[in-house]
Amino acid sequence: MAAFEYLALDVRGKEQKGYLEAETARLARQQLRQQSLTPLEVNETTAGGKSRGKDKGDSASARSFRGGIKTSELALITRQIATLSAAGTPLEEALSAVSRQTERPRVKALMLSVRAKVLEGHTLAAALGDYPKVFPEIYQATVAAGEQSGHLDAVLERLADYTEERQASQAVIKKALIYPTMLVIASVLIVSFLLAYVVPQVVQVFDGMNQELPTLTRVMLASSEFVRSWGLVIAGLIFVTIVLFRRAMRGEAFKTRVHSFLLKIPVIRKLIRGHNTAQFANTLAILASSGVPVLEALDISSAVITSRPMRAAVKTAAAQVREGATLGTSLEKTGYFPPMLLHLIASGEQSGQLDNMLQKAATHQERELNSAMALFLGLFEPIVILIMGGVVLTIVLGILLPIFEMNQLVG
């Protein structure tokens, strides 16, 4: 079966849009008429919810699913499929049930398209492989291992846990960065407003006097004039710099240099290494527990590492493992991974429980990352507040000093 997007009229003459499954477009129109709908358009869809049209029926359209779906949506559909599979529901029925339950047209079309591939005789992993921007490589490899071992329901449960944990981790990081980011932006705007508008209005009362202004006041006035004259230009330059930087970060060479520089900053280095180590260990754990070969698991796990130097180090370690070296020794030579992770991996290799040791390492690393992030934010916020307070105090003193000198002269 294939998924079709339709536009039809109901008995009241109102347009109705939706998706349905049918062998052909003709049968899809028949289904609509049986539902008292008059079909206007019926087109086969891709995962992006776009109709293929008559001349665009190739798989390339499906592969161009730009942007994928949200991590929360992927976690939800994974949990739904895992729950239905564990209850003994056939895979095609589980996919159909998930498509009916979702309210997002894109996700509905995606599930119907995947189900259509499964009904054609393809494996679930092969069907998911048509949408690599939706289902990452770890997802496809884990599902394939589950299908080969005959324990797809258990593998899907682990995959659902992994996806939900990843979504929760991303949410925690985003939430933690919101307040300090807003604090910095507010501080810059407040200081800019004081220098550009408040200071000139207050200090202009001293212009008609022959008294020389204090040094601090003159510096503040010069800063105010600079902000008024060049503030918009500087803001524009900053915006252009950000745009150019984002474009430059698309190149691997430039991105690698930036990431290498960040790994040299003490506090930032700890956060980056902690985050990437936790992601790597967690991904490798679920792949190893699902029966994916170690070398393939290493290649897939390296893709979740965002730091380019650390990703290259894992690929180098994978090459050494392929030549017969142990995983713990190969990772230790990179110099990027903490001793606790290396110790647990070595213990897992010796005991034959690598997946359990990797999961413990991931949990330990996530705890350390949360502690380090809490410490960083705990120090960062008061530092910004102190700097902001110092700048405002300087502005206030620059305004008050001429008044104090006038009082002394009068006295």
C-alpha distance (Angstrom), angle and dihedral (degrees) to the residues before:
residue distance angle dihedral
M1 . . .
A2 3.77 . .
A3 3.80 133.1 .
F4 3.78 118.2 -113.2
E5 3.78 131.8 -165.8
Y6 3.79 113.1 -145.1
L7 3.77 140.2 -168.3
A8 3.81 113.9 -162.5
L9 3.81 143.9 157.9
D10 3.78 122.0 -117.6
V11 3.80 125.9 -146.5
R12 3.81 90.0 -83.8
G13 3.79 92.5 54.3
K14 3.82 94.6 -109.5
E15 3.80 120.8 138.7
Q16 3.80 116.8 -110.4
K17 3.81 124.6 -165.9
G18 3.76 128.9 -167.0
Y19 3.79 149.6 111.3
L20 3.80 133.5 -88.9
E21 3.78 139.7 168.7
A22 3.80 125.3 -115.8
E23 3.76 140.7 146.1
T24 3.79 93.3 -115.7
A25 3.79 138.9 3.9
R26 3.80 88.9 -105.3
L27 3.80 92.2 57.6
A28 3.80 88.9 46.5
R29 3.81 89.6 57.2
Q30 3.79 89.7 49.7
Q31 3.79 90.4 53.9
L32 3.79 90.1 52.2
R33 3.79 92.6 50.6
Q34 3.81 89.6 50.4
Q35 3.79 86.8 56.3
S36 3.84 90.7 53.1
L37 3.80 91.8 -105.7
T38 3.78 125.5 133.2
P39 3.84 108.1 -139.6
L40 3.79 116.5 -133.2
E41 3.82 100.3 168.1
V42 3.80 130.2 9.8
N43 3.80 117.3 178.8
E44 3.79 133.0 166.3
T45 3.78 110.7 -112.8
T46 3.77 139.3 -142.8
A47 3.78 126.3 -145.0
G48 3.76 91.3 -88.8
G49 3.77 91.0 65.6
K50 3.82 91.3 -112.1
S51 3.75 121.8 130.2
R52 3.76 114.8 -115.3
G53 3.73 96.9 -145.5
K54 3.76 123.3 -152.4
D55 3.79 98.6 -63.1
K56 3.81 101.4 38.7
G57 3.74 105.7 66.6
D58 3.78 98.6 126.3
S59 3.79 126.4 112.5
A60 3.79 91.9 -111.9
S61 3.80 89.3 82.6
A62 3.77 90.3 56.6
R63 3.78 91.4 49.1
S64 3.80 91.3 55.0
F65 3.81 92.7 69.7
R66 3.79 93.5 144.0
G67 3.76 119.0 -152.1
G68 3.78 95.0 4.2
I69 3.79 115.9 -139.5
K70 3.77 132.7 -60.4
T71 3.79 118.5 -78.1
S72 3.80 89.1 -122.0
E73 3.82 90.4 55.7
L74 3.80 91.7 48.1
A75 3.81 90.1 49.6
L76 3.81 91.2 50.1
I77 3.80 97.3 50.1
T78 3.81 90.6 43.8
R79 3.80 91.2 53.7
Q80 3.81 91.2 46.5
I81 3.81 93.5 50.9
A82 3.81 91.0 44.8
T83 3.82 92.7 50.7
L84 3.80 93.8 47.4
S85 3.82 92.2 46.0
A86 3.80 91.5 49.8
A87 3.81 88.5 52.6
G88 3.80 90.1 57.4
T89 3.81 97.8 -103.0
P90 3.82 112.8 152.4
L91 3.77 112.7 -108.5
E92 3.81 96.4 -115.4
E93 3.81 90.6 50.5
A94 3.81 90.9 48.5
L95 3.80 91.2 52.6
S96 3.80 90.3 47.7
A97 3.81 91.6 50.2
V98 3.81 91.9 50.3
S99 3.80 91.1 50.2
R100 3.80 90.3 52.9
Q101 3.79 93.9 48.8
T102 3.79 98.3 50.5
E103 3.80 120.7 89.5
R104 3.80 95.3 -160.4
P105 3.82 113.0 95.4
R106 3.82 91.8 -151.4
V107 3.80 92.8 53.6
K108 3.80 91.6 44.1
A109 3.79 91.5 52.7
L110 3.81 89.9 46.0
M111 3.82 93.6 53.6
L112 3.79 92.7 45.6
S113 3.80 91.0 50.1
V114 3.81 92.3 49.4
R115 3.81 90.1 47.9
A116 3.80 90.5 50.7
K117 3.83 90.1 55.4
V118 3.81 91.3 48.7
L119 3.81 91.3 50.6
E120 3.80 88.7 52.0
G121 3.81 88.4 62.1
H122 3.81 101.1 -95.8
T123 3.78 121.5 134.4
L124 3.79 118.3 -109.2
A125 3.82 90.5 -112.0
A126 3.81 90.8 53.4
A127 3.81 90.7 48.1
L128 3.79 91.2 50.6
G129 3.81 89.7 47.7
D130 3.81 89.3 69.8
Y131 3.81 88.4 68.8
P132 3.83 106.1 46.6
K133 3.80 93.6 160.0
V134 3.79 90.0 58.0
F135 3.80 100.6 38.4
P136 3.82 111.4 37.8
E137 3.78 122.8 -143.1
I138 3.80 92.9 -96.4
Y139 3.79 88.7 56.4
Q140 3.79 93.7 51.5
A141 3.82 94.8 44.2
T142 3.80 93.0 48.1
V143 3.81 93.0 49.4
A144 3.82 91.0 47.1
A145 3.81 90.8 52.0
G146 3.80 90.3 48.9
E147 3.79 92.3 51.1
Q148 3.81 92.2 48.2
S149 3.82 92.8 49.4
G150 3.80 94.5 43.7
H151 3.82 92.9 -122.6
L152 3.79 100.0 103.5
D153 3.81 93.8 140.6
A154 3.82 92.9 55.8
V155 3.80 91.9 44.5
L156 3.79 91.0 50.0
E157 3.80 89.7 51.7
R158 3.81 90.7 54.4
L159 3.78 90.4 44.5
A160 3.81 90.3 51.2
D161 3.81 90.2 51.3
Y162 3.79 90.5 49.1
T163 3.82 93.3 48.7
E164 3.81 92.6 47.9
E165 3.81 92.1 47.8
R166 3.79 90.4 49.5
Q167 3.80 91.0 49.6
A168 3.82 91.0 48.4
S169 3.81 91.6 48.1
Q170 3.80 91.9 51.8
A171 3.80 90.7 48.1
V172 3.82 91.8 51.8
I173 3.82 92.5 49.9
K174 3.82 93.0 48.0
K175 3.79 91.9 46.9
A176 3.79 91.8 49.1
L177 3.81 92.3 52.4
I178 3.82 96.8 47.6
Y179 3.81 97.9 76.8
P180 3.83 99.1 46.2
T181 3.81 90.8 44.7
M182 3.80 92.3 51.4
L183 3.81 89.7 44.9
V184 3.81 92.9 55.0
I185 3.81 92.8 45.8
A186 3.82 92.0 48.1
S187 3.81 91.4 48.5
V188 3.80 93.3 51.8
L189 3.81 92.3 47.1
I190 3.81 93.8 48.1
V191 3.81 94.0 49.2
S192 3.81 91.2 45.5
F193 3.81 90.7 50.9
L194 3.81 92.3 49.3
L195 3.79 93.3 49.7
A196 3.80 96.6 41.9
Y197 3.82 101.4 43.1
V198 3.80 115.4 4.5
V199 3.81 100.9 47.4
P200 3.85 96.7 50.9
Q201 3.82 91.7 49.4
V202 3.79 93.4 50.9
V203 3.79 100.6 39.4
Q204 3.82 96.4 44.9
V205 3.85 88.8 82.1
F206 3.81 87.0 73.0
D207 3.80 95.1 54.8
G208 3.81 94.8 87.6
M209 3.79 93.7 53.4
N210 3.76 124.3 93.6
Q211 3.78 90.1 -143.7
E212 3.78 115.7 114.7
L213 3.79 111.7 -117.7
P214 3.83 121.0 -124.5
T215 3.79 118.1 -94.8
L216 3.80 92.8 -112.0
T217 3.81 91.2 52.8
R218 3.80 92.1 49.1
V219 3.82 91.0 50.1
M220 3.79 89.7 49.2
L221 3.81 92.0 49.5
A222 3.80 90.5 49.4
S223 3.80 89.9 50.2
S224 3.80 89.8 48.7
E225 3.79 91.9 51.2
F226 3.79 91.0 48.2
V227 3.81 92.1 51.5
R228 3.81 92.1 47.9
S229 3.80 93.1 48.1
W230 3.77 101.2 38.7
G231 3.80 105.4 17.6
L232 3.80 96.3 100.8
V233 3.80 91.6 42.7
I234 3.81 91.3 52.3
A235 3.81 91.1 46.6
G236 3.80 89.3 51.8
L237 3.80 91.9 48.4
I238 3.80 90.5 50.1
F239 3.80 90.5 51.3
V240 3.80 92.4 48.7
T241 3.81 90.5 46.8
I242 3.81 91.0 52.8
V243 3.81 91.5 49.4
L244 3.81 92.5 48.1
F245 3.79 91.3 45.6
R246 3.80 92.1 52.2
R247 3.80 90.1 50.5
A248 3.79 91.9 47.5
M249 3.81 89.7 51.0
R250 3.79 88.5 65.4
G251 3.80 88.1 73.0
E252 3.79 114.5 83.3
A253 3.81 95.2 -142.8
F254 3.82 94.3 54.2
K255 3.82 92.0 41.5
T256 3.80 90.7 52.2
R257 3.81 91.6 52.2
V258 3.81 91.6 49.6
H259 3.80 92.6 47.9
S260 3.80 91.0 47.7
F261 3.80 89.6 52.8
L262 3.82 92.2 49.6
L263 3.80 90.3 52.3
K264 3.82 88.5 60.2
I265 3.83 93.6 59.6
P266 3.84 106.6 91.0
V267 3.83 102.0 -138.9
I268 3.80 96.0 33.4
R269 3.80 90.2 46.8
K270 3.79 91.9 57.6
L271 3.79 93.2 50.6
I272 3.82 94.0 46.2
R273 3.79 94.2 47.0
G274 3.80 91.7 45.3
H275 3.80 94.5 50.4
N276 3.80 95.2 45.4
T277 3.79 93.6 43.8
A278 3.81 91.5 52.9
Q279 3.81 92.0 48.6
F280 3.81 92.1 47.1
A281 3.81 95.1 48.0
N282 3.81 93.4 45.3
T283 3.80 93.2 49.2
L284 3.80 93.6 45.3
A285 3.82 89.8 48.7
I286 3.79 95.4 55.1
L287 3.80 92.2 44.6
A288 3.80 93.0 48.7
S289 3.82 92.6 46.9
S290 3.82 90.0 49.7
G291 3.80 92.7 56.5
V292 3.81 99.6 -104.0
P293 3.85 111.3 151.7
V294 3.81 113.3 -102.0
L295 3.81 96.3 -118.3
E296 3.80 92.6 49.7
A297 3.81 89.7 44.6
L298 3.81 90.5 53.1
D299 3.80 92.2 51.5
I300 3.80 91.5 49.6
S301 3.81 94.0 43.3
S302 3.79 91.7 52.4
A303 3.82 88.4 62.4
V304 3.83 92.3 64.8
I305 3.82 90.6 57.4
T306 3.80 107.6 96.5
S307 3.81 95.9 -170.3
R308 3.79 105.7 88.9
P309 3.85 96.8 -151.6
M310 3.81 90.5 51.0
R311 3.80 91.2 46.5
A312 3.81 90.7 52.0
A313 3.81 89.3 48.4
V314 3.82 91.6 54.6
K315 3.80 91.0 49.7
T316 3.80 89.2 51.2
A317 3.80 89.6 50.0
A318 3.82 89.9 49.9
A319 3.81 89.7 54.8
Q320 3.81 89.8 52.3
V321 3.82 91.4 49.1
R322 3.81 88.6 51.4
E323 3.80 87.6 56.4
G324 3.81 92.1 53.3
A325 3.81 105.3 -88.4
T326 3.81 121.4 132.3
L327 3.79 119.4 -103.3
G328 3.80 94.5 -122.9
T329 3.81 93.6 52.0
S330 3.81 92.7 45.4
L331 3.80 93.1 51.5
E332 3.80 92.0 45.0
K333 3.80 90.8 58.8
T334 3.81 91.0 59.4
G335 3.80 92.3 65.0
Y336 3.81 93.3 -145.4
F337 3.80 102.5 96.8
P338 3.83 126.4 77.9
P339 3.82 121.6 -110.3
M340 3.83 93.1 -115.6
L341 3.82 91.9 59.6
L342 3.80 91.8 46.9
H343 3.80 92.3 48.0
L344 3.81 93.2 50.2
I345 3.82 92.1 47.0
A346 3.80 90.9 50.8
S347 3.81 90.2 49.3
G348 3.79 90.8 48.4
E349 3.79 92.6 51.0
Q350 3.80 91.7 50.5
S351 3.80 95.0 45.9
G352 3.80 97.1 38.9
Q353 3.81 91.4 -119.7
L354 3.79 99.6 107.4
D355 3.81 94.6 142.1
N356 3.83 92.7 54.5
M357 3.80 92.7 46.4
L358 3.81 91.2 48.3
Q359 3.80 90.7 51.6
K360 3.81 90.6 51.1
A361 3.80 89.6 47.9
A362 3.81 91.2 50.9
T363 3.82 91.6 49.8
H364 3.81 91.7 48.0
Q365 3.80 92.2 47.6
E366 3.81 92.6 49.1
R367 3.79 90.2 52.9
E368 3.79 91.2 50.3
L369 3.80 90.3 47.3
N370 3.80 92.1 51.8
S371 3.81 90.4 48.9
A372 3.80 92.4 48.5
M373 3.80 91.9 47.4
A374 3.81 91.9 48.6
L375 3.82 89.5 50.8
F376 3.80 92.3 46.9
L377 3.80 93.5 49.5
G378 3.79 90.9 42.3
L379 3.81 89.8 57.8
F380 3.80 97.5 35.6
E381 3.80 97.2 55.9
P382 3.85 97.9 53.7
I383 3.81 90.4 42.7
V384 3.81 90.8 55.9
I385 3.80 90.6 46.0
L386 3.81 91.4 49.9
I387 3.80 92.1 49.1
M388 3.79 90.6 47.6
G389 3.78 91.0 48.7
G390 3.81 91.4 48.7
V391 3.81 92.4 52.0
V392 3.81 92.9 47.9
L393 3.82 90.4 46.7
T394 3.81 89.7 52.3
I395 3.81 90.9 51.6
V396 3.78 91.7 48.7
L397 3.81 92.0 48.8
G398 3.79 89.9 49.1
I399 3.79 88.7 57.0
L400 3.81 96.8 42.2
L401 3.81 99.9 45.1
P402 3.85 94.9 73.1
I403 3.80 88.9 49.2
F404 3.80 91.6 52.4
E405 3.81 90.8 50.1
M406 3.81 91.1 49.8
N407 3.80 90.7 52.8
Q408 3.80 90.5 50.8
L409 3.81 91.1 51.1
V410 3.79 92.1 48.6
G411 3.78 91.0 46.9
